[in-house]
Amino acid sequence: MPDDAPLMLCYDGSEDAKHAVRRAGELFAGRDALVLTVWQSTAVMGNFAWSGPMAPMVDYAELDRASAEVAEQRAKEGLGIAQDAGLKAEPLVVKATGPIWKTIIETTDQRGAAVIVMGPRGLTRVESVLLGSVSDHVVHHANQPALVIPVDATGRVPTDPNDGAEEVRPMPADASETRWPHSHLEAAVEEIVTTLRSNGALTRARLVELCGASHWNVPFAQALALAVSSRRVRPLGDELYETIDP
């Protein structure tokens, strides 16, 4: 993957998405980026959103036109936020052809993006289709690293309410529901870089093993995404990674 590959910023207008775009600007200032807004045809959701005697009266074409217009507006809004954050961004509006998370991944593949950046949760389904569950699917199925930006940088996991310790635990089943301190992500990145520097190119599975990532209190996928996006690690294909650091 080329070092100049863009970021794929998933944007739906939610506060989480706005924060993710701004944080991406802080982390990767000056980087090329695509601000992706995905919308879904009302007809796809027709059996769920419109049922009973009203269903035949629904003008799906008109609703789709309105949905597309809203998506265009949101993409432009996200573009402004990304540019203000110092990113060289372009808007990208895509109609979903299946599950939203799959559309995000397919679009990322097609555009050759280096990493997917998104917030942990989106708006409600009526307002948007980029939901928190989508970020979870993207993290687990994307071919590129996926970075879910926490909204709050104080996501401690206390072992005892009376002490200041933090529990070390494996990655939860739904990483999108957890808010991770950015300092912990940075420490995880350093561990990844150090391990690659010492051992040379490694597969993702071997890297997890040597880093002891199953015992981290941050998701390995997010740490790896940050390492790639900050150009300290590069993927070589076939789940193989190497460090860029001298």
Secondary structure as the mmCIF struct_conf table of DSSP 4:
data_model
#
loop_
_struct_conf.conf_type_id
_struct_conf.id
_struct_conf.beg_label_comp_id
_struct_conf.beg_label_asym_id
_struct_conf.beg_label_seq_id
_struct_conf.end_label_comp_id
_struct_conf.end_label_asym_id
_struct_conf.end_label_seq_id
TURN_TY1_P TURN_TY1_P1 ASP A 3 ASP A 4
HELX_LH_PP_P HELX_LH_PP_P1 ALA A 5 PRO A 6
STRN STRN1 LEU A 7 CYS A 10
BEND BEND1 GLY A 13 GLY A 13
HELX_RH_AL_P HELX_RH_AL_P1 GLU A 15 LEU A 27
BEND BEND2 PHE A 28 PHE A 28
TURN_TY1_P TURN_TY1_P2 ALA A 29 GLY A 30
STRN STRN2 ASP A 32 TRP A 39
TURN_TY1_P TURN_TY1_P3 THR A 42 MET A 45
HELX_RH_AL_P HELX_RH_AL_P2 GLY A 46 ALA A 49
BEND BEND3 TRP A 50 TRP A 50
HELX_RH_3T_P HELX_RH_3T_P1 GLY A 52 MET A 57
HELX_RH_AL_P HELX_RH_AL_P3 TYR A 60 ASP A 84
TURN_TY1_P TURN_TY1_P4 ALA A 85 GLY A 86
STRN STRN3 LYS A 88 LYS A 95
BEND BEND4 THR A 97 GLY A 98
HELX_RH_AL_P HELX_RH_AL_P4 ILE A 100 ARG A 111
TURN_TY1_P TURN_TY1_P5 GLY A 112 GLY A 112
BEND BEND5 ALA A 114 ALA A 114
STRN STRN4 VAL A 115 MET A 118
BEND BEND6 PRO A 120 PRO A 120
TURN_TY1_P TURN_TY1_P6 ARG A 125 GLU A 127
BEND BEND7 VAL A 129 VAL A 129
HELX_RH_AL_P HELX_RH_AL_P5 GLY A 132 HIS A 141
BEND BEND8 ASN A 143 GLN A 144
STRN STRN5 ALA A 146 VAL A 148
BEND BEND9 VAL A 151 VAL A 151
BEND BEND10 ALA A 153 ALA A 153
STRN STRN6 PRO A 158 PRO A 158
BEND BEND11 THR A 159 ASP A 160
TURN_TY1_P TURN_TY1_P7 PRO A 161 ASN A 162
BEND BEND12 ASP A 163 ASP A 163
STRN STRN7 GLU A 166 GLU A 166
HELX_LH_PP_P HELX_LH_PP_P2 PRO A 170 PRO A 172
BEND BEND13 ALA A 173 ALA A 173
HELX_RH_3T_P HELX_RH_3T_P2 ALA A 175 GLU A 177
HELX_RH_AL_P HELX_RH_AL_P6 HIS A 182 ASN A 199
BEND BEND14 ALA A 201 ALA A 201
STRN STRN8 LEU A 202 THR A 203
HELX_RH_AL_P HELX_RH_AL_P7 ARG A 204 CYS A 211
TURN_TY1_P TURN_TY1_P8 GLY A 212 GLY A 212
HELX_RH_3T_P HELX_RH_3T_P3 ALA A 213 HIS A 215
BEND BEND15 ASN A 217 VAL A 218
HELX_RH_AL_P HELX_RH_AL_P8 PHE A 220 SER A 229
TURN_TY1_P TURN_TY1_P9 SER A 230 ARG A 231
BEND BEND16 ARG A 232 ARG A 232
STRN STRN9 VAL A 233 GLY A 237
TURN_TY1_P TURN_TY1_P10 ASP A 238 GLU A 239
STRN STRN10 LEU A 240 THR A 243
#
